[in-house]
Each structure stands twice: as C-alpha cells, then as structure tokens.
C-alpha cells in the first residue's frame, strides 16, 4: 500500500495516541471477573494405561486454578496510564509475574468425583491417586507434543530473528517424553516454507539445524495474506501423530506455540473477531471440528506477539494485529500471551518458556478406576468436587465424545487381590465353583457373567486385545466346544459365583503349583478381564477331591467320578470286598 502524501508529525502523534487509547480500552473491555473462582479444567482423558495393563485405570490431566483476565492483570499493574512501547512493556511485565493469569489450587483428593454417563445414569469412578505433572515426567505418556509455528513472512522483517530465538528456547526445554514439530510458514496459505517431522527430545538437534538453515524471512508473494486461515490450518499437523514411520508413543498433552507479528492483510479471517472464534475452536479440541469420531484434545495456544517498528502503516494496523495475537491465546486451558519488542528476545524467550512450563508442571495427573463405561464410542464425563471451601466449579465439557478406546477393549474391574486370596483358601477344582470379586456393571444379572478357562498346555498370547470381534467370538466358540466355559450361579455388583467345568484340562501344572487360567466375560457389554499372558486371571487350583461319602456306598458311586479317578475307585472297592479280619 502506497502513501501518496507524506504524513505530518501531527498526524503521526494523533494516530499513536489513538492506538494507545484503543489498546487501553481493549484491555479494560476484556472479559473477566473481579473475584476469580476456582475452576476445574479437564484437559485430557487417556485410556492407554488401562488397556495396556489389563486394569480399568483411566488417566486424566486436570487443572485447578483461579483465573484472572488480562484486563484485570494489566490494570492492577498500572498499564492504563501508559502509552506506546511503555504500554506494551507494562502488559508484558504484568503477565510475566508469578501466577498472574492462573493461580494453582491444591487437589482435594477426598472430595474428587469423576462421573461417567452409563444407561442414563451417572456411574462414579474410584479415585486411585494423583501426582503433579512436573513430578511425573518420567512416567509413560506424560509429555507434550509441541507444535512450534514460526512466522517467516516478509512482514516480520527484523523481528524474525527474535522469533527464531523463542523457537530455539522451546526446543531446548523439551522434557524426556516431549516431542516437537517445527513449521516455518510465510504468506502462502497451503504451502509451508519448511516443516519437520515430529521429533523426540533426544533428536532436537535436527530442529535447531532447521532453524539455522532458515535464517532470513521469505520474499513477499504479493497481494494479501490469509493469516487467520494459516493459523487454523496449522492444527492439521497434529494429524501426523502416530503415522507410520513417525513417532509412535504420543504424549498425553498437545500445545501450539505461535510466533508472529499477527499481520494478516486483505483477509476477513485475520480480523481480531476471527481470533476469538478460532480460540474456541482450539479450546473445544475437535480436529477437524466435524469429525465426531475424533477424541477431544483441547489445545493450549501460546501466542507471542512481535510488534514491528513504529510507522504510520504499522500503527494503523497494529491494533488488529495485537488483538488477534492476544485473543487467540486460550489462557483458561493453559495458553499464554506475551509481547517481545526488538532486542528483548533472549531474556524474554527464557522467561516465557519458564512460565509456560511452570504452569504445565502444576497440572495434576489423576488416575481413576473406571468400572463402568457406556457401550458406545462416545462417552460423557463430569469432574467435580464435593463440599470444598472455596467451592470449585465442575467441568462437564467432555460430553458425547470419544476418548480413544473401543468400550469392548476396556477391561472388567476385577479385584485381583481378593479373588486370588479366595482361590488360595478355596482352590478351584473340576466340577466345583469359584468366586470373582470386583466392581461390575451387570446390576446383579447373572446371565451376563461367563468364565472361560485356558486349557492346560496352552498359554494366552503375550499381548492380546479384544478389538477384533471375529477373533474373540471364534476363541469363545472353541472353548465352549472344549467344555471350557462356566456359567454364573449368583452375581451382584461386587462379586460373581461361577461354575468350574468338570474337566481336568482346566488344571495347569501339578501339586502345589497347579493353577487355572480364567477370563471373566460380560456378554452384554462385550468386555472381559485381562486376556494376555500378563493379565489373565491365574488362580490356585487342585485336582477334584475324592467324594468319600459317595464311595462308602458302592451302588451310589458316580460313574463320571470313577472314570476320573479309576484307580482310587478300584482300590476302595477291593478294600470293601475283602473279608473282615478275624478278631484277636
């Protein structure tokens, strides 16, 4: 855009004063509450640990915090009285103060309630334990997939070097389970200047090398710039997670770091109002938003604004750029907004990385035993807390959403210790009965419970899942044909009494080492206890005991029993047929 008439100093001063006033008005008008309530944020529901270990353990990532709006934080820092660069520095200083935007709150274990909707009623999960994210970074899946989006358009100018430094600091701070993908984009909508693969922390040097290989901005391609569309399209990069040839262990959390001056030109999608809509898109966490089969993964956006040098054109458009970059940051779910002016990159970059990671470190990794699950892919959860002071707002945003697991893969909630203790005291034997304890969802309907025994001499697969219905059905039919199925005599929500097939093939090993391997199955929910070699129920067993009451009367001796113990029967018969010894 050409300026045909050089502006006077008076024009520049008016524009600068107008910009400062607009920014102050915008800060004051931002939504927020004077007295922040403690809020629950359910950020992730991850079923992988439960499916892998054969126990119904559900992992959640939760934040409890008191949020403050940017307007409140800036006003409390005296920013309303500032103008120009002093205003930008004041806002930046305000958000960088400890816990300025989100003050963490302790997790009240005893009052925590996670409810899942099953058959029209809320079913409670059982709280298992929790740990802080920062103390759990060595545990499987506790990490972040960082999408670092670096603006290399010609409009960034000298600010590109500062943005590169922030990207470098985020790469350098990757945790042990973190992965990162670096995308360098310019003013083209559907083409990136450079895009890395998802990279694990130990290979971060390749990302740094990519930064060094792209040390200058791209030339302008002419015309406008669809900045809003570019930012929304960046989330497609998360679709690469888990692809063949890519990183297979996906961290629980994801986050996007947007490094830009926010300059969108001649594009309706780049106005500040569009950023608010886009923030809701990221916060809802459905990518793409019309894919109802995709798990809900709310995406924190860390937005860092790099204002260009002052000038008439920049001043006219800077308000929109500033507001777009600020509004797209979803502070309520772990996002962040900050400003870096020229010459501040190294110090500010380290500060921003520390603040973002500190907030993540204060998230809670909470584990629950989830006995019941809706029989559909879509699940509905509510996380709340009873009778706390102050009161904690619940989170019910996970409604009718997949959580990344087929319900038939979710293991039954068997109390392994109590079941094993019962079998230790009363070993299983052919033709007998046995009890399995746990928390079950069949509501006392004993017709739903079945037991399948692994025949002696065979072993479950090292790793097996129930995800293939045809394979599971064929296996059950085979076991039924081998008389390896036991029905239920009695059942409640806490136990089930099952028959043991009257067949010695249920016994594996001899003597004190004899065991029976069993899979408990709910034929309505199509769920089972552990089915692989590591998780299958392995219970103490013994040979069928002799029925001495029967054998004392030869006519009543059970034919099947005699076949099983022919030598015992023959010996007893010989003894009973022998004449009594003469008295001495």
Secondary structure as the mmCIF struct_conf table of DSSP 4:
data_model
#
loop_
_struct_conf.conf_type_id
_struct_conf.id
_struct_conf.beg_label_comp_id
_struct_conf.beg_label_asym_id
_struct_conf.beg_label_seq_id
_struct_conf.end_label_comp_id
_struct_conf.end_label_asym_id
_struct_conf.end_label_seq_id
BEND BEND1 UNK A 4 UNK A 5
HELX_LH_PP_P HELX_LH_PP_P1 UNK A 6 UNK A 8
HELX_RH_AL_P HELX_RH_AL_P1 UNK A 9 UNK A 29
BEND BEND2 UNK A 30 UNK A 30
BEND BEND3 UNK A 34 UNK A 35
HELX_LH_PP_P HELX_LH_PP_P2 UNK A 36 UNK A 37
STRN STRN1 UNK A 38 UNK A 46
HELX_RH_AL_P HELX_RH_AL_P2 UNK A 48 UNK A 53
TURN_TY1_P TURN_TY1_P1 UNK A 54 UNK A 54
BEND BEND4 UNK A 55 UNK A 55
STRN STRN2 UNK A 57 UNK A 67
HELX_RH_AL_P HELX_RH_AL_P3 UNK A 70 UNK A 76
TURN_TY1_P TURN_TY1_P2 UNK A 77 UNK A 78
HELX_RH_3T_P HELX_RH_3T_P1 UNK A 79 UNK A 81
HELX_RH_AL_P HELX_RH_AL_P4 UNK A 84 UNK A 95
TURN_TY1_P TURN_TY1_P3 UNK A 96 UNK A 96
BEND BEND5 UNK A 97 UNK A 97
TURN_TY1_P TURN_TY1_P4 UNK A 98 UNK A 99
BEND BEND6 UNK A 100 UNK A 101
STRN STRN3 UNK A 102 UNK A 104
HELX_RH_3T_P HELX_RH_3T_P2 UNK A 109 UNK A 111
STRN STRN4 UNK A 112 UNK A 118
TURN_TY1_P TURN_TY1_P5 UNK A 119 UNK A 120
STRN STRN5 UNK A 121 UNK A 124
HELX_LH_PP_P HELX_LH_PP_P3 UNK A 125 UNK A 125
STRN STRN6 UNK A 126 UNK A 132
HELX_RH_3T_P HELX_RH_3T_P3 UNK A 133 UNK A 135
TURN_TY1_P TURN_TY1_P6 UNK A 137 UNK A 138
BEND BEND7 UNK A 139 UNK A 139
TURN_TY1_P TURN_TY1_P7 UNK A 140 UNK A 141
BEND BEND8 UNK A 143 UNK A 143
STRN STRN7 UNK A 144 UNK A 151
HELX_RH_3T_P HELX_RH_3T_P4 UNK A 154 UNK A 156
TURN_TY1_P TURN_TY1_P8 UNK A 157 UNK A 158
HELX_RH_AL_P HELX_RH_AL_P5 UNK A 159 UNK A 172
TURN_TY1_P TURN_TY1_P9 UNK A 173 UNK A 173
TURN_TY1_P TURN_TY1_P10 UNK A 176 UNK A 177
STRN STRN8 UNK A 179 UNK A 185
BEND BEND9 UNK A 187 UNK A 187
BEND BEND10 UNK A 189 UNK A 190
BEND BEND11 UNK A 193 UNK A 193
STRN STRN9 UNK A 194 UNK A 195
HELX_LH_PP_P HELX_LH_PP_P4 UNK A 196 UNK A 198
STRN STRN10 UNK A 199 UNK A 200
HELX_RH_3T_P HELX_RH_3T_P5 UNK A 201 UNK A 203
TURN_TY1_P TURN_TY1_P11 UNK A 204 UNK A 204
HELX_RH_AL_P HELX_RH_AL_P6 UNK A 205 UNK A 213
BEND BEND12 UNK A 216 UNK A 216
HELX_LH_PP_P HELX_LH_PP_P5 UNK A 217 UNK A 220
BEND BEND13 UNK A 222 UNK A 223
STRN STRN11 UNK A 225 UNK A 225
HELX_RH_AL_P HELX_RH_AL_P7 UNK A 227 UNK A 234
HELX_RH_3T_P HELX_RH_3T_P6 UNK A 235 UNK A 240
TURN_TY1_P TURN_TY1_P12 UNK A 241 UNK A 242
TURN_TY1_P TURN_TY1_P13 UNK A 244 UNK A 245
BEND BEND14 UNK A 246 UNK A 246
BEND BEND15 UNK A 249 UNK A 249
BEND BEND16 UNK A 252 UNK A 252
STRN STRN12 UNK A 253 UNK A 260
STRN STRN13 UNK A 265 UNK A 265
BEND BEND17 UNK A 266 UNK A 266
HELX_RH_3T_P HELX_RH_3T_P7 UNK A 268 UNK A 270
BEND BEND18 UNK A 271 UNK A 271
HELX_RH_AL_P HELX_RH_AL_P8 UNK A 272 UNK A 284
TURN_TY1_P TURN_TY1_P14 UNK A 285 UNK A 285
BEND BEND19 UNK A 287 UNK A 288
TURN_TY1_P TURN_TY1_P15 UNK A 289 UNK A 290
TURN_TY1_P TURN_TY1_P16 UNK A 292 UNK A 293
BEND BEND20 UNK A 294 UNK A 294
HELX_LH_PP_P HELX_LH_PP_P6 UNK A 295 UNK A 296
STRN STRN14 UNK A 300 UNK A 305
HELX_LH_PP_P HELX_LH_PP_P7 UNK A 307 UNK A 310
HELX_RH_AL_P HELX_RH_AL_P9 UNK A 312 UNK A 327
TURN_TY1_P TURN_TY1_P17 UNK A 328 UNK A 328
HELX_RH_3T_P HELX_RH_3T_P8 UNK A 331 UNK A 333
TURN_TY1_P TURN_TY1_P18 UNK A 334 UNK A 334
STRN STRN15 UNK A 336 UNK A 339
TURN_TY1_P TURN_TY1_P19 UNK A 342 UNK A 343
HELX_RH_AL_P HELX_RH_AL_P10 UNK A 345 UNK A 361
TURN_TY1_P TURN_TY1_P20 UNK A 362 UNK A 362
BEND BEND21 UNK A 363 UNK A 363
STRN STRN16 UNK A 364 UNK A 369
BEND BEND22 UNK A 375 UNK A 377
STRN STRN17 UNK A 378 UNK A 379
STRN STRN18 UNK A 381 UNK A 385
BEND BEND23 UNK A 386 UNK A 387
BEND BEND24 UNK A 389 UNK A 390
STRN STRN19 UNK A 392 UNK A 393
STRN STRN20 UNK A 395 UNK A 395
BEND BEND25 UNK A 400 UNK A 400
STRN STRN21 UNK A 401 UNK A 402
BEND BEND26 UNK A 404 UNK A 405
HELX_RH_3T_P HELX_RH_3T_P9 UNK A 407 UNK A 409
BEND BEND27 UNK A 410 UNK A 410
HELX_LH_PP_P HELX_LH_PP_P8 UNK A 411 UNK A 412
STRN STRN22 UNK A 413 UNK A 414
HELX_RH_AL_P HELX_RH_AL_P11 UNK A 416 UNK A 425
BEND BEND28 UNK A 426 UNK A 426
STRN STRN23 UNK A 428 UNK A 428
TURN_TY1_P TURN_TY1_P21 UNK A 430 UNK A 431
STRN STRN24 UNK A 433 UNK A 439
BEND BEND29 UNK A 441 UNK A 442
TURN_TY1_P TURN_TY1_P22 UNK A 443 UNK A 444
HELX_RH_3T_P HELX_RH_3T_P10 UNK A 446 UNK A 448
STRN STRN25 UNK A 449 UNK A 453
HELX_LH_PP_P HELX_LH_PP_P9 UNK A 454 UNK A 455
TURN_TY1_P TURN_TY1_P23 UNK A 456 UNK A 457
BEND BEND30 UNK A 462 UNK A 463
BEND BEND31 UNK A 466 UNK A 466
HELX_RH_AL_P HELX_RH_AL_P12 UNK A 469 UNK A 481
TURN_TY1_P TURN_TY1_P24 UNK A 482 UNK A 483
STRN STRN26 UNK A 485 UNK A 491
BEND BEND32 UNK A 493 UNK A 494
STRN STRN27 UNK A 495 UNK A 499
HELX_LH_PP_P HELX_LH_PP_P10 UNK A 500 UNK A 501
BEND BEND33 UNK A 502 UNK A 502
HELX_RH_3T_P HELX_RH_3T_P11 UNK A 504 UNK A 506
STRN STRN28 UNK A 508 UNK A 508
BEND BEND34 UNK A 509 UNK A 510
HELX_RH_3T_P HELX_RH_3T_P12 UNK A 511 UNK A 513
STRN STRN29 UNK A 515 UNK A 522
TURN_TY1_P TURN_TY1_P25 UNK A 523 UNK A 526
STRN STRN30 UNK A 527 UNK A 528
BEND BEND35 UNK A 529 UNK A 529
BEND BEND36 UNK A 532 UNK A 532
TURN_TY1_P TURN_TY1_P26 UNK A 533 UNK A 535
BEND BEND37 UNK A 536 UNK A 536
STRN STRN31 UNK A 537 UNK A 540
STRN STRN32 UNK A 541 UNK A 541
HELX_LH_PP_P HELX_LH_PP_P11 UNK A 543 UNK A 546
HELX_RH_AL_P HELX_RH_AL_P13 UNK A 548 UNK A 551
TURN_TY1_P TURN_TY1_P27 UNK A 552 UNK A 552
BEND BEND38 UNK A 553 UNK A 553
HELX_RH_3T_P HELX_RH_3T_P13 UNK A 554 UNK A 556
HELX_RH_AL_P HELX_RH_AL_P14 UNK A 559 UNK A 564
TURN_TY1_P TURN_TY1_P28 UNK A 565 UNK A 565
HELX_RH_AL_P HELX_RH_AL_P15 UNK A 566 UNK A 577
BEND BEND39 UNK A 578 UNK A 578
HELX_LH_PP_P HELX_LH_PP_P12 UNK A 579 UNK A 583
#
